[in-house]
Amino acid sequence: MNVRGLLIALLPFLIMLGCAEPAPVAEPETKTSEEAVQPSEDAMTMQGIDLYMHKRATSEGVSGKPELWIHAESLTIGDANTYHFENARAVIYGQEDVEEVVIEANRGSFQQDSNAVLEDEVKMTAGTLRMILSDIQWIRPEDESTGAAFSDSPVVIDDPDLQLKASGLRLYPDTQQFELNNVSGMVRFGGKLL
């Protein structure tokens, strides 16, 4: 049988294959945010690492003072200058370079000179205020202003003189302003509960 005869014999089969429905396309697997953060097997992991975001320098060539410091027990380098960490303690510094706010979290991420996210059983302390929340994010604006912290998740505030619940918060350490959204709870003034 020559090539021409073979092609004529196979032609009906090729036509039937072309008329069949296409094979279903497999949907790509979507990953949860926690799975997406998981490092690859060859990712570099470090222990006991400190990450800093500094205030903008007032003089050329001189680094500014820190506005955010994060100490992580474990850190994995991600892509695009993003670092993923676990078991972290963060400090937000105020205008006078004083530790205004201390935050502890089970995990988070840090993007150099841009933002940091702390999440999973977040505990925040500012003076005598103790706050419990699921996450908090530090954002550093692109202009010359200093960063701010915020959360749009529920917040529980416990203090000897107040017990509050809020739907979110904003924290501006340089101006020492603290904003809460949709607040409810009890406040004690001069020993009396209101």
C-alpha positions as CSV (number, residue, x, y, z in Angstrom):
1,M,0.0,0.0,0.0
2,N,1.4,3.3,-0.9
3,V,1.2,6.6,1.1
4,R,-1.7,7.8,-1.0
5,G,-3.8,4.7,-0.3
6,L,-3.0,5.0,3.5
7,L,-4.1,8.6,3.6
8,I,-7.4,7.7,1.9
9,A,-8.0,4.9,4.3
10,L,-7.3,7.1,7.4
11,L,-9.3,10.1,6.1
12,P,-12.7,9.0,7.6
13,F,-11.1,8.5,11.0
14,L,-9.4,11.9,10.9
15,I,-12.7,13.6,10.0
16,M,-14.5,11.8,12.9
17,L,-11.8,13.0,15.3
18,G,-12.2,16.6,14.1
19,C,-15.9,16.5,14.6
20,A,-15.8,15.2,18.2
21,E,-16.3,17.6,21.2
22,P,-13.0,19.0,22.5
23,A,-11.6,17.5,25.6
24,P,-12.5,19.5,28.7
25,V,-9.8,21.9,29.9
26,A,-8.7,21.4,33.4
27,E,-9.3,24.4,35.6
28,P,-6.1,25.8,37.2
29,E,-5.9,25.2,40.9
30,T,-6.5,28.2,43.0
31,K,-4.5,28.5,46.2
32,T,-5.6,30.1,49.4
33,S,-3.5,33.0,50.7
34,E,-1.9,30.7,53.2
35,E,-1.0,28.1,50.6
36,A,0.3,30.8,48.3
37,V,2.7,32.0,51.0
38,Q,4.2,28.5,51.5
39,P,7.8,28.5,50.5
40,S,9.0,26.2,47.8
41,E,11.3,23.4,48.8
42,D,14.4,25.3,47.6
43,A,13.4,28.6,49.2
44,M,15.9,30.1,51.6
45,T,14.7,30.3,55.2
46,M,16.5,32.3,57.9
47,Q,16.1,32.4,61.7
48,G,16.0,35.4,64.0
49,I,15.8,38.2,61.4
50,D,15.2,41.9,61.9
51,L,13.3,43.9,59.3
52,Y,13.1,47.8,59.3
53,M,11.3,50.5,57.6
54,H,13.0,53.9,58.2
55,K,11.5,57.4,58.2
56,R,12.5,59.4,55.2
57,A,16.0,60.9,55.5
58,T,16.2,64.6,56.0
59,S,19.8,64.8,54.6
60,E,21.1,63.1,51.4
61,G,23.0,59.9,52.2
62,V,21.8,59.7,55.8
63,S,19.2,57.0,56.7
64,G,16.2,58.1,58.7
65,K,15.3,56.7,62.1
66,P,13.2,53.5,62.2
67,E,9.4,53.9,62.1
68,L,8.7,50.1,62.0
69,W,10.8,47.2,63.3
70,I,9.9,43.6,63.0
71,H,11.8,40.7,64.6
72,A,10.8,37.4,63.1
73,E,11.8,34.0,64.4
74,S,11.6,32.5,60.9
75,L,11.7,34.3,57.6
76,T,11.4,33.1,54.0
77,I,12.3,35.2,51.0
78,G,9.5,35.5,48.5
79,D,9.4,37.3,45.1
80,A,9.6,41.0,44.4
81,N,11.3,42.0,47.6
82,T,8.6,40.3,49.7
83,Y,9.5,38.4,52.9
84,H,7.2,36.0,54.7
85,F,7.7,35.5,58.4
86,E,6.4,33.6,61.4
87,N,6.4,34.3,65.1
88,A,7.0,38.1,65.0
89,R,7.3,41.0,67.4
90,A,6.9,44.4,65.8
91,V,7.4,47.9,67.1
92,I,5.9,51.1,65.7
93,Y,8.0,54.1,66.7
94,G,6.5,57.6,67.4
95,Q,7.8,61.0,66.6
96,E,10.2,61.0,69.5
97,D,11.6,57.5,68.5
98,V,9.8,55.9,71.4
99,E,8.3,52.5,71.2
100,E,4.7,53.7,70.9
101,V,3.1,50.4,69.9
102,V,4.2,46.7,70.3
103,I,2.6,44.0,68.1
104,E,2.9,40.3,68.3
105,A,1.6,38.0,65.5
106,N,1.9,34.4,64.4
107,R,2.8,35.3,60.7
108,G,2.9,38.0,58.2
109,S,4.7,39.6,55.2
110,F,7.0,42.5,54.6
111,Q,7.6,44.5,51.4
112,Q,10.6,46.7,51.6
113,D,9.8,50.4,51.9
114,S,6.1,49.8,51.1
115,N,4.1,47.8,53.7
116,A,3.9,45.1,56.2
117,V,1.1,42.8,57.2
118,L,0.9,41.0,60.6
119,E,-1.9,38.4,61.0
120,D,-3.1,35.4,62.9
121,E,-3.7,36.0,66.6
122,V,-2.5,39.6,66.6
123,K,-1.9,41.2,70.0
124,M,-1.2,44.9,70.1
125,T,-0.2,47.0,73.1
126,A,-0.1,50.8,73.3
127,G,0.6,52.0,76.8
128,T,-2.0,50.2,79.0
129,L,-4.3,49.5,76.0
130,R,-4.3,45.8,75.0
131,M,-5.9,45.0,71.7
132,I,-6.7,41.7,70.0
133,L,-7.3,41.6,66.3
134,S,-6.9,39.2,63.4
135,D,-4.7,41.4,61.3
136,I,-3.0,44.8,61.0
137,Q,-1.3,46.4,58.1
138,W,1.4,49.1,58.1
139,I,1.4,51.3,55.0
140,R,4.1,53.7,54.0
141,P,2.8,56.4,51.7
142,E,4.9,57.3,48.6
143,D,4.9,61.0,49.6
144,E,7.1,62.3,52.4
145,S,4.7,61.5,55.2
146,T,5.2,58.8,57.7
147,G,3.4,55.5,57.8
148,A,0.2,54.5,59.5
149,A,-1.3,51.2,60.7
150,F,-4.8,50.1,60.0
151,S,-7.2,47.1,60.2
152,D,-10.6,46.6,58.8
153,S,-11.2,43.5,60.9
154,P,-12.9,43.4,64.3
155,V,-10.9,44.8,67.2
156,V,-11.3,44.1,71.0
157,I,-9.7,46.7,73.3
158,D,-9.1,45.8,77.0
159,D,-7.9,48.4,79.4
160,P,-8.4,49.0,83.1
161,D,-10.7,52.0,82.3
162,L,-12.4,50.7,79.1
163,Q,-13.6,47.6,77.3
164,L,-14.4,48.3,73.7
165,K,-15.3,46.5,70.5
166,A,-14.8,48.1,67.1
167,S,-15.1,47.1,63.4
168,G,-11.7,48.6,62.5
169,L,-8.9,51.0,63.5
170,R,-6.5,53.5,62.2
171,L,-3.3,54.4,64.1
172,Y,-1.1,57.5,63.3
173,P,1.9,57.3,65.6
174,D,3.6,60.6,64.7
175,T,0.5,62.6,65.6
176,Q,-0.5,60.1,68.3
177,Q,-4.0,59.8,66.8
178,F,-6.0,56.6,67.2
179,E,-9.3,56.1,65.4
180,L,-11.9,53.3,65.9
181,N,-14.9,52.5,63.6
182,N,-18.3,51.5,64.9
183,V,-17.3,51.4,68.5
184,S,-19.4,49.9,71.4
185,G,-18.4,49.1,75.0
186,M,-17.9,50.6,78.4
187,V,-15.7,53.4,79.6
188,R,-14.8,54.2,83.3
189,F,-14.3,57.9,84.2
190,G,-13.0,58.7,87.7
191,G,-13.8,55.2,89.0
192,K,-17.4,55.2,87.7
193,L,-18.4,52.9,84.9
194,L,-20.4,54.6,82.1
